[in-house]
Amino acid sequence: MKVGVIDLGSNTSKLLIAQIKPFPGQQNFKVLEEKSLPCRIFTLTEKKVLKISQEGSTRLVSCIDKFQNICQSHQTDHLIVVATEALRKAENSQEVTLFVEQQTSLKIKILSGQEEAKAVVKGLQTDPMINDLADYFALDIGGGSLEIMEVEQKRVCNIQSLPLGAVSVALANSSNLNLPLTPETQLKTRGFVRNIVQKEFKIYSAKRPHLVGTGGILVFLRQILNNPDGYMKNRSLNLSEIKQLAKEVCSLSLSNRVGRFPKLPSDRADVFPFGLITIIETMEFLGAQSITHSFHNLRYGIAQDFFESIEA
């Protein structure tokens, strides 16, 4: 049995193809292929309301078409399509969903923030290193939202889905993403993130000994901090290193940022400093001096759920 999981994100759309294991352990499947495509789909209107343009809708259809072709080459038995913050919050979400479904003949499930966060934790727990942990905080930072999950004895005890994805934070705090971030913009952004995190996640049970995370910003952060050739052996990223990198990244224009960090694509480089600031403020709020990155993300959790339901 093979399943394809398509995640329609705010900044990137992603595919995971997995096959059930005959003798499952903590992870019920093996990964056959993963693919990501740049697909920023929303903008802010003059009234600061999220809206997906016709071009954004067309990009979604194009991404799904490419993913369907990959799934066909693997002869997948089932295809699951989910969407997160962009389609949760866009004022024209229903219209866009209908258009995409008509063009692709696929039904899209728009996950609630709680559903997304629970699937992320389930995905993280397919990572052997993280599955050994009992108590921890988990972050998932995307383009549109930031999920913060508190895990106690391997069970989720607190979830918050916040509008603090890298793209959301960037659009709310800058009118020109091509320029370096002035000290004023950095201060404004830090305050913006801190206020939302403190307000929405002000109650949690206790300090946790570990912080783990997933999401595109952390992937590129790990690539840059490990070493210039992108070998990603070290999964643990220190807050002091992240702060030092953020200082440099914020001082560069978009073109200089891309030149300085060639593995950072331009469609991520423009919002990268805002993602770093979000991670820093969240880590400081949670009292964490390091974060452990995992590739076992939302799509892993959805695949795990699917195969568990098949077995049941």
TORTORNU-692461 format. One record per residue: x, y, z of N, C-alpha, C in turn; residue number from 1; residue in three letters. Coordinates in steps of 0.05 Angstrom, whole numbers, plus 5000, padded with zeros to 4 digits. Layout:
# residues N
nX,nY,nZ,caX,caY,caZ,cX,cY,cZ,resi,resn
X,Y,Z,X,Y,Z,X,Y,Z,NUM,ALA
...
# end
This chain:
# residues 312
nX,nY,nZ,caX,caY,caZ,cX,cY,cZ,resi,resn
5017,4976,5000,5000,5000,5000,5018,5025,5000,1,MET
5013,5043,4981,5028,5068,4979,5009,5091,4981,2,LYS
5017,5113,4995,5001,5137,4997,5018,5161,4990,3,VAL
5006,5180,4977,5018,5206,4973,5005,5227,4990,4,GLY
5020,5244,5003,5010,5265,5020,5020,5292,5009,5,VAL
5001,5309,5000,5007,5335,4989,4999,5356,5010,6,ILE
5018,5373,5017,5014,5394,5036,5016,5421,5022,7,ASP
4993,5435,5020,4992,5461,5006,4997,5482,5026,8,LEU
5022,5492,5027,5030,5512,5047,5027,5540,5036,9,GLY
5034,5559,5053,5032,5588,5046,5055,5596,5027,10,SER
5078,5583,5031,5102,5591,5016,5113,5569,4998,11,ASN
5107,5544,5005,5117,5521,4991,5096,5499,4992,12,THR
5093,5485,4970,5076,5461,4970,5094,5436,4969,13,SER
5087,5415,4984,5105,5393,4988,5090,5366,4985,14,LYS
5106,5346,4977,5096,5319,4973,5112,5299,4988,15,LEU
5099,5280,5000,5112,5256,5012,5098,5232,5000,16,LEU
5114,5213,4990,5103,5187,4981,5115,5166,5000,17,ILE
5097,5150,5012,5105,5130,5032,5092,5103,5026,18,ALA
5106,5082,5034,5096,5055,5031,5095,5041,5058,19,GLN
5073,5027,5063,5070,5014,5089,5091,4992,5092,20,ILE
5101,4989,5117,5121,4968,5123,5106,4942,5130,21,LYS
5117,4920,5122,5104,4894,5129,5105,4889,5159,22,PRO
5127,4899,5172,5130,4895,5201,5136,4923,5214,23,PHE
5115,4939,5217,5119,4967,5227,5130,4968,5255,24,PRO
5146,4989,5260,5155,4995,5287,5142,5020,5296,25,GLY
5158,5039,5305,5147,5065,5313,5138,5081,5289,26,GLN
5150,5075,5266,5141,5088,5240,5130,5066,5223,27,GLN
5105,5069,5214,5091,5048,5200,5098,5047,5170,28,ASN
5116,5063,5161,5121,5065,5132,5150,5072,5126,29,PHE
5157,5068,5100,5183,5077,5091,5178,5099,5070,30,LYS
5195,5119,5069,5192,5141,5050,5203,5133,5023,31,VAL
5187,5137,5002,5196,5131,4975,5206,5156,4961,32,LEU
5193,5179,4966,5202,5204,4953,5190,5227,4968,33,GLU
5206,5249,4968,5196,5275,4978,5203,5297,4958,34,GLU
5185,5316,4955,5188,5337,4936,5176,5363,4946,35,LYS
5190,5385,4943,5179,5411,4950,5180,5430,4926,36,SER
5159,5446,4923,5158,5465,4901,5152,5493,4912,37,LEU
5166,5514,4904,5159,5541,4913,5132,5549,4903,38,PRO
5116,5560,4921,5088,5566,4914,5076,5586,4933,39,CYS
5087,5610,4934,5076,5630,4952,5049,5639,4940,40,ARG
5028,5637,4956,5001,5640,4945,4985,5663,4955,41,ILE
4993,5676,4977,4976,5697,4987,4990,5724,4990,42,PHE
4974,5745,4990,4984,5772,4995,4965,5785,5014,43,THR
4973,5808,5024,4956,5824,5041,4942,5845,5024,44,LEU
4915,5848,5028,4901,5869,5015,4906,5895,5029,45,THR
4895,5917,5018,4899,5943,5031,4887,5944,5059,46,GLU
4867,5927,5064,4855,5925,5090,4869,5905,5108,47,LYS
4893,5896,5100,4909,5877,5116,4894,5850,5119,48,LYS
4879,5843,5099,4865,5817,5099,4879,5798,5079,49,VAL
4883,5774,5088,4896,5754,5070,4878,5747,5047,50,LEU
4890,5747,5023,4875,5739,4999,4893,5724,4980,51,LYS
4882,5703,4968,4897,5688,4949,4890,5697,4921,52,ILE
4909,5706,4906,4905,5716,4879,4898,5694,4859,53,SER
4889,5701,4836,4884,5681,4815,4910,5668,4807,54,GLN
4932,5684,4807,4958,5672,4801,4966,5652,4822,55,GLU
4960,5658,4847,4966,5639,4868,4950,5613,4865,56,GLY
4925,5616,4858,4908,5592,4854,4919,5575,4831,57,SER
4928,5589,4809,4939,5575,4786,4965,5560,4794,58,THR
4981,5573,4811,5006,5560,4820,5000,5535,4836,59,ARG
4979,5536,4852,4971,5513,4867,4964,5490,4849,60,LEU
4948,5495,4828,4940,5475,4809,4964,5463,4795,61,VAL
4983,5481,4787,5007,5471,4774,5024,5453,4792,62,SER
5026,5460,4817,5041,5443,4836,5028,5416,4839,63,CYS
5001,5416,4843,4987,5391,4846,4990,5374,4822,64,ILE
4988,5385,4798,4991,5370,4773,5018,5356,4773,65,ASP
5040,5370,4781,5066,5358,4781,5068,5336,4802,66,LYS
5056,5341,4825,5056,5320,4846,5040,5295,4837,67,PHE
5018,5300,4823,5002,5277,4814,5018,5260,4794,68,GLN
5034,5273,4777,5050,5257,4759,5071,5240,4774,69,ASN
5083,5252,4795,5102,5236,4811,5088,5213,4824,70,ILE
5064,5218,4835,5049,5196,4848,5042,5174,4828,71,CYS
5035,5182,4804,5029,5162,4784,5053,5145,4777,72,GLN
5077,5157,4777,5101,5142,4771,5107,5122,4793,73,SER
5098,5127,4817,5101,5109,4840,5078,5090,4843,74,HIS
5057,5094,4826,5033,5078,4828,5021,5078,4856,75,GLN
5017,5102,4867,5006,5104,4894,4977,5095,4893,76,THR
4968,5084,4916,4941,5074,4918,4922,5095,4929,77,ASP
4932,5115,4943,4915,5135,4955,4930,5162,4956,78,HIS
4915,5184,4953,4927,5210,4953,4912,5228,4972,79,LEU
4926,5240,4991,4914,5258,5011,4924,5286,5006,80,ILE
4906,5306,5004,4914,5334,5000,4904,5350,5023,81,VAL
4923,5363,5037,4915,5380,5059,4926,5409,5055,82,VAL
4912,5427,5068,4921,5455,5067,4922,5466,5095,83,ALA
4938,5487,5099,4942,5497,5126,4935,5527,5128,84,THR
4952,5543,5139,4945,5570,5146,4934,5588,5124,85,GLU
4946,5586,5100,4937,5603,5078,4908,5599,5072,86,ALA
4899,5575,5070,4871,5569,5063,4853,5570,5088,87,LEU
4865,5569,5112,4849,5573,5136,4840,5602,5138,88,ARG
4858,5620,5131,4854,5648,5137,4846,5666,5113,89,LYS
4851,5656,5089,4845,5673,5065,4815,5680,5064,90,ALA
4809,5705,5057,4781,5713,5055,4767,5699,5032,91,GLU
4782,5690,5012,4770,5676,4989,4777,5647,4989,92,ASN
4780,5635,5013,4789,5607,5015,4770,5588,5001,93,SER
4743,5592,5005,4724,5574,4993,4725,5574,4963,94,GLN
4728,5598,4953,4729,5602,4923,4754,5588,4912,95,GLU
4777,5592,4925,4802,5581,4916,4801,5550,4917,96,VAL
4791,5540,4940,4789,5511,4943,4772,5498,4921,97,THR
4749,5511,4915,4732,5500,4895,4745,5500,4868,98,LEU
4759,5522,4861,4774,5524,4836,4795,5502,4833,99,PHE
4811,5498,4854,4832,5478,4853,4820,5450,4851,100,VAL
4798,5445,4866,4786,5418,4864,4774,5413,4837,101,GLU
4762,5434,4824,4751,5430,4797,4773,5425,4777,102,GLN
4796,5437,4781,4818,5434,4761,4834,5408,4765,103,GLN
4834,5398,4789,4851,5374,4795,4835,5349,4801,104,THR
4809,5352,4806,4791,5330,4814,4800,5318,4841,105,SER
4813,5333,4858,4822,5324,4884,4808,5340,4906,106,LEU
4800,5327,4927,4788,5340,4950,4809,5350,4969,107,LYS
4807,5376,4977,4827,5387,4995,4815,5388,5023,108,ILE
4830,5378,5042,4822,5380,5071,4837,5404,5083,109,LYS
4823,5424,5092,4835,5446,5106,4837,5439,5135,110,ILE
4862,5436,5145,4866,5429,5173,4862,5452,5191,111,LEU
4850,5448,5214,4849,5468,5235,4877,5470,5247,112,SER
4882,5491,5262,4908,5494,5275,4913,5471,5294,113,GLY
4893,5461,5308,4896,5439,5326,4902,5413,5311,114,GLN
4888,5409,5289,4893,5385,5273,4922,5385,5261,115,GLU
4930,5408,5252,4957,5411,5241,4978,5405,5262,116,GLU
4974,5416,5286,4994,5413,5307,4995,5384,5317,117,ALA
4972,5371,5319,4972,5342,5328,4986,5325,5307,118,LYS
4982,5331,5282,4995,5315,5261,5025,5320,5261,119,ALA
5033,5345,5267,5062,5351,5268,5075,5334,5291,120,VAL
5062,5334,5314,5074,5318,5336,5075,5289,5329,121,VAL
5054,5278,5317,5054,5250,5308,5077,5245,5289,122,LYS
5081,5264,5271,5104,5262,5252,5131,5262,5266,123,GLY
5134,5281,5285,5159,5283,5300,5165,5257,5315,124,LEU
5144,5244,5325,5148,5220,5341,5155,5196,5324,125,GLN
5155,5199,5297,5166,5177,5280,5196,5180,5277,126,THR
5207,5202,5288,5236,5206,5288,5247,5192,5312,127,ASP
5265,5172,5309,5274,5156,5332,5286,5173,5354,128,PRO
5301,5194,5347,5313,5211,5367,5293,5226,5384,129,MET
5271,5235,5371,5251,5250,5386,5231,5231,5400,130,ILE
5227,5207,5389,5209,5188,5401,5219,5179,5429,131,ASN
5245,5182,5433,5257,5174,5459,5251,5195,5480,132,ASP
5243,5219,5472,5238,5241,5491,5209,5238,5502,133,LEU
5206,5244,5528,5179,5243,5540,5167,5270,5543,134,ALA
5183,5290,5551,5172,5317,5556,5188,5337,5540,135,ASP
5174,5353,5524,5187,5373,5507,5167,5393,5496,136,TYR
5178,5415,5486,5163,5433,5469,5170,5427,5440,137,PHE
5150,5431,5422,5155,5427,5393,5145,5451,5378,138,ALA
5160,5459,5358,5153,5482,5340,5151,5472,5312,139,LEU
5132,5483,5297,5131,5479,5268,5126,5506,5256,140,ASP
5147,5517,5243,5145,5544,5231,5143,5541,5201,141,ILE
5121,5551,5190,5116,5551,5161,5116,5579,5150,142,GLY
5103,5582,5127,5101,5609,5115,5079,5625,5129,143,GLY
5056,5611,5136,5033,5626,5146,5030,5624,5176,144,GLY
5039,5603,5189,5033,5599,5217,5057,5587,5232,145,SER
5056,5590,5258,5074,5577,5277,5058,5561,5296,146,LEU
5063,5535,5297,5050,5518,5317,5069,5513,5340,147,GLU
5059,5517,5364,5075,5510,5388,5060,5488,5403,148,ILE
5073,5466,5408,5061,5444,5421,5076,5437,5446,149,MET
5062,5431,5468,5074,5422,5493,5068,5392,5496,150,GLU
5089,5376,5500,5085,5347,5502,5095,5338,5529,151,VAL
5077,5323,5543,5084,5312,5569,5079,5282,5568,152,GLU
5099,5267,5576,5098,5238,5575,5087,5228,5548,153,GLN
5098,5240,5527,5093,5234,5499,5064,5240,5490,154,LYS
5050,5255,5506,5022,5263,5499,5021,5293,5497,155,ARG
5007,5302,5476,5003,5331,5473,4985,5342,5494,156,VAL
4994,5362,5510,4978,5373,5531,4971,5402,5526,157,CYS
4983,5415,5506,4977,5443,5500,4985,5449,5471,158,ASN
4968,5462,5457,4973,5469,5429,4965,5498,5424,159,ILE
4981,5512,5410,4973,5538,5400,4982,5541,5371,160,GLN
4964,5550,5354,4970,5556,5326,4969,5586,5323,161,SER
4992,5598,5317,4995,5627,5317,5000,5638,5289,162,LEU
4991,5662,5282,4995,5673,5255,5024,5684,5252,163,PRO
5043,5667,5258,5071,5676,5259,5089,5661,5240,164,LEU
5079,5652,5217,5096,5641,5196,5114,5663,5185,165,GLY
5135,5655,5172,5155,5674,5163,5143,5694,5144,166,ALA
5126,5685,5126,5113,5704,5106,5094,5722,5121,167,VAL
5078,5712,5139,5059,5728,5153,5073,5750,5169,168,SER
5094,5743,5183,5109,5763,5199,5122,5784,5181,169,VAL
5133,5775,5159,5146,5793,5140,5126,5814,5129,170,ALA
5103,5804,5120,5084,5822,5108,5072,5842,5128,171,LEU
5071,5833,5153,5060,5850,5174,5080,5872,5184,172,ALA
5105,5868,5178,5125,5886,5189,5143,5900,5169,173,ASN
5140,5894,5144,5157,5907,5124,5142,5912,5098,174,SER
5147,5934,5086,5134,5941,5060,5152,5935,5036,175,SER
5177,5929,5042,5196,5923,5020,5216,5901,5029,176,ASN
5211,5877,5020,5227,5854,5029,5254,5852,5015,177,LEU
5260,5871,4997,5286,5871,4983,5307,5885,4999,178,ASN
5300,5901,5019,5318,5917,5033,5328,5904,5059,179,LEU
5352,5912,5069,5360,5903,5095,5339,5911,5116,180,PRO
5339,5897,5139,5321,5905,5160,5334,5926,5178,181,LEU
5323,5949,5179,5334,5970,5196,5331,5962,5225,182,THR
5346,5974,5244,5342,5968,5272,5313,5973,5281,183,PRO
5300,5993,5270,5272,5999,5277,5254,5976,5268,184,GLU
5259,5965,5244,5242,5943,5234,5247,5918,5250,185,THR
5272,5913,5258,5279,5890,5274,5265,5892,5302,186,GLN
5266,5916,5314,5253,5920,5340,5223,5916,5337,187,LEU
5211,5928,5316,5182,5925,5312,5175,5896,5308,188,LYS
5191,5881,5293,5185,5852,5288,5187,5836,5313,189,THR
5208,5841,5329,5211,5826,5354,5187,5831,5373,190,ARG
5179,5856,5375,5156,5862,5392,5130,5850,5381,191,GLY
5127,5849,5355,5103,5837,5342,5102,5808,5349,192,PHE
5124,5793,5346,5124,5765,5352,5120,5760,5382,193,VAL
5135,5774,5398,5134,5770,5427,5106,5775,5438,194,ARG
5093,5796,5429,5066,5802,5439,5046,5780,5433,195,ASN
5048,5769,5409,5029,5747,5401,5035,5722,5417,196,ILE
5061,5715,5419,5068,5690,5434,5060,5692,5463,197,VAL
5066,5715,5475,5059,5718,5504,5029,5718,5508,198,GLN
5014,5731,5490,4985,5732,5494,4972,5705,5489,199,LYS
4980,5690,5469,4966,5666,5461,4977,5641,5475,200,GLU
5002,5642,5484,5014,5618,5497,5023,5625,5525,201,PHE
5008,5641,5539,5016,5650,5565,5014,5629,5587,202,LYS
4998,5608,5582,4995,5587,5602,5006,5561,5591,203,ILE
5027,5551,5604,5036,5524,5598,5046,5512,5624,204,TYR
5047,5486,5625,5049,5471,5650,5076,5476,5664,205,SER
5098,5474,5650,5124,5476,5662,5145,5480,5641,206,ALA
5169,5487,5650,5191,5488,5631,5198,5459,5623,207,LYS
5203,5455,5598,5209,5429,5587,5239,5427,5582,208,ARG
5251,5403,5585,5280,5401,5581,5290,5402,5553,209,PRO
5271,5399,5533,5279,5398,5505,5260,5415,5488,210,HIS
5271,5425,5466,5256,5439,5446,5263,5426,5419,211,LEU
5243,5417,5404,5248,5405,5378,5231,5421,5358,212,VAL
5239,5419,5332,5224,5435,5313,5227,5425,5285,213,GLY
5208,5433,5268,5208,5426,5240,5199,5451,5224,214,THR
5202,5450,5198,5194,5472,5181,5217,5482,5164,215,GLY
5210,5495,5141,5230,5503,5121,5251,5522,5132,216,GLY
5243,5541,5149,5263,5560,5160,5285,5545,5175,217,ILE
5277,5525,5191,5296,5509,5206,5314,5492,5188,218,LEU
5303,5483,5165,5320,5468,5146,5343,5485,5136,219,VAL
5336,5509,5127,5357,5527,5116,5376,5537,5138,220,PHE
5364,5542,5162,5381,5550,5185,5402,5529,5191,221,LEU
5393,5504,5191,5411,5482,5197,5433,5479,5175,222,ARG
5425,5482,5150,5444,5481,5128,5466,5502,5131,223,GLN
5457,5526,5138,5477,5548,5140,5495,5545,5164,224,ILE
5483,5538,5187,5499,5536,5211,5518,5512,5212,225,LEU
5511,5491,5198,5529,5467,5200,5556,5473,5187,226,ASN
5556,5478,5161,5580,5486,5147,5574,5494,5119,227,ASN
5593,5507,5105,5587,5518,5078,5577,5498,5057,228,PRO
5586,5472,5060,5577,5453,5039,5550,5441,5044,229,ASP
5537,5450,5066,5509,5442,5071,5506,5414,5083,230,GLY
5529,5402,5092,5527,5376,5105,5513,5379,5132,231,TYR
5491,5366,5136,5473,5373,5159,5475,5352,5181,232,MET
5499,5346,5190,5503,5326,5211,5492,5335,5238,233,LYS
5497,5360,5245,5489,5370,5271,5460,5379,5271,234,ASN
5443,5366,5287,5414,5372,5287,5408,5393,5309,235,ARG
5426,5397,5328,5421,5415,5350,5432,5443,5343,236,SER
5414,5463,5344,5421,5491,5336,5419,5508,5361,237,LEU
5441,5522,5367,5443,5538,5391,5431,5566,5387,238,ASN
5418,5576,5407,5406,5603,5406,5426,5624,5400,239,LEU
5450,5622,5413,5471,5642,5408,5479,5643,5379,240,SER
5481,5620,5366,5489,5618,5338,5467,5630,5320,241,GLU
5442,5624,5327,5419,5634,5312,5419,5665,5313,242,ILE
5423,5676,5337,5424,5705,5340,5446,5718,5324,243,LYS
5469,5705,5324,5491,5716,5308,5485,5716,5278,244,GLN
5473,5694,5269,5466,5692,5241,5444,5713,5234,245,LEU
5425,5716,5251,5403,5735,5246,5414,5763,5244,246,ALA
5434,5770,5260,5446,5796,5259,5458,5802,5231,247,LYS
5472,5781,5220,5484,5784,5194,5462,5785,5172,248,GLU
5443,5766,5173,5422,5764,5153,5406,5790,5151,249,VAL
5399,5802,5174,5383,5826,5174,5398,5850,5162,250,CYS
5425,5849,5163,5441,5872,5153,5443,5872,5123,251,SER
5435,5850,5110,5439,5847,5081,5413,5852,5065,252,LEU
5416,5864,5041,5393,5866,5023,5387,5838,5012,253,SER
5364,5835,4999,5356,5809,4988,5378,5798,4969,254,LEU
5387,5814,4951,5407,5805,4931,5433,5797,4945,255,SER
5441,5812,4965,5466,5805,4979,5462,5781,4996,256,ASN
5438,5777,5007,5431,5754,5023,5433,5728,5007,257,ARG
5422,5730,4982,5424,5706,4964,5452,5700,4956,258,VAL
5468,5722,4951,5496,5718,4945,5512,5707,4968,259,GLY
5506,5716,4991,5521,5707,5015,5514,5678,5023,260,ARG
5489,5670,5018,5480,5643,5026,5467,5630,5001,261,PHE
5484,5619,4984,5474,5608,4958,5454,5586,4960,262,PRO
5453,5572,4983,5434,5550,4986,5407,5560,4995,263,LYS
5404,5586,4999,5379,5598,5008,5365,5609,4983,264,LEU
5343,5596,4973,5330,5605,4949,5317,5633,4954,265,PRO
5314,5648,4932,5304,5676,4935,5276,5677,4946,266,SER
5260,5656,4941,5232,5656,4951,5231,5650,4981,267,ASP
5254,5643,4993,5256,5640,5022,5273,5662,5033,268,ARG
5293,5671,5018,5312,5691,5028,5298,5717,5036,269,ALA
5277,5724,5022,5264,5750,5028,5251,5750,5056,270,ASP
5241,5727,5065,5227,5725,5091,5244,5711,5112,271,VAL
5268,5702,5104,5285,5687,5123,5291,5703,5149,272,PHE
5299,5728,5147,5305,5743,5172,5281,5744,5191,273,PRO
5257,5746,5180,5233,5747,5197,5228,5720,5210,274,PHE
5234,5699,5195,5232,5672,5207,5252,5668,5230,275,GLY
5276,5678,5226,5296,5676,5247,5288,5691,5272,276,LEU
5278,5715,5268,5269,5731,5291,5247,5717,5306,277,ILE
5229,5705,5291,5206,5690,5303,5217,5667,5320,278,THR
5236,5652,5309,5248,5629,5324,5262,5639,5349,279,ILE
5277,5661,5347,5292,5671,5370,5273,5680,5392,280,ILE
5253,5696,5385,5234,5705,5405,5219,5682,5419,281,GLU
5212,5662,5403,5197,5639,5414,5215,5623,5433,282,THR
5240,5619,5424,5259,5604,5441,5264,5619,5468,283,MET
5267,5645,5466,5271,5660,5491,5247,5659,5509,284,GLU
5223,5660,5497,5199,5658,5513,5197,5631,5528,285,PHE
5205,5610,5514,5203,5583,5525,5227,5576,5542,286,LEU
5247,5594,5543,5271,5589,5559,5289,5568,5548,287,GLY
5290,5565,5522,5306,5544,5509,5332,5556,5498,288,ALA
5354,5543,5502,5380,5552,5492,5388,5537,5466,289,GLN
5373,5517,5459,5378,5503,5434,5352,5490,5424,290,SER
5352,5484,5398,5329,5470,5386,5340,5448,5368,291,ILE
5327,5425,5370,5335,5401,5354,5317,5400,5330,292,THR
5328,5400,5306,5313,5400,5281,5307,5371,5273,293,HIS
5283,5367,5262,5275,5341,5250,5261,5345,5224,294,SER
5266,5327,5205,5252,5327,5179,5225,5313,5181,295,PHE
5219,5301,5204,5194,5286,5207,5171,5305,5214,296,HIS
5157,5313,5193,5139,5336,5195,5110,5329,5193,297,ASN
5093,5348,5187,5065,5345,5184,5058,5321,5165,298,LEU
5072,5319,5143,5065,5298,5123,5071,5270,5135,299,ARG
5092,5268,5151,5098,5243,5164,5075,5235,5183,300,TYR
5065,5255,5197,5043,5250,5216,5018,5241,5202,301,GLY
5012,5253,5179,4988,5245,5164,4991,5217,5152,302,ILE
5015,5211,5142,5020,5184,5131,5018,5164,5154,303,ALA
5029,5170,5177,5028,5151,5199,4999,5146,5207,304,GLN
4983,5168,5209,4955,5165,5215,4940,5147,5195,305,ASP
4946,5152,5169,4933,5136,5148,4939,5107,5151,306,PHE
4964,5100,5155,4972,5071,5156,4962,5059,5182,307,PHE
4960,5074,5204,4949,5064,5229,4919,5057,5225,308,GLU
4905,5074,5209,4877,5070,5204,4873,5045,5187,309,SER
4891,5041,5168,4890,5017,5151,4893,4992,5168,310,ILE
4912,4992,5186,4917,4969,5203,4894,4964,5222,311,GLU
4882,4986,5232,4859,4982,5250,4835,4970,5236,312,ALA
# end
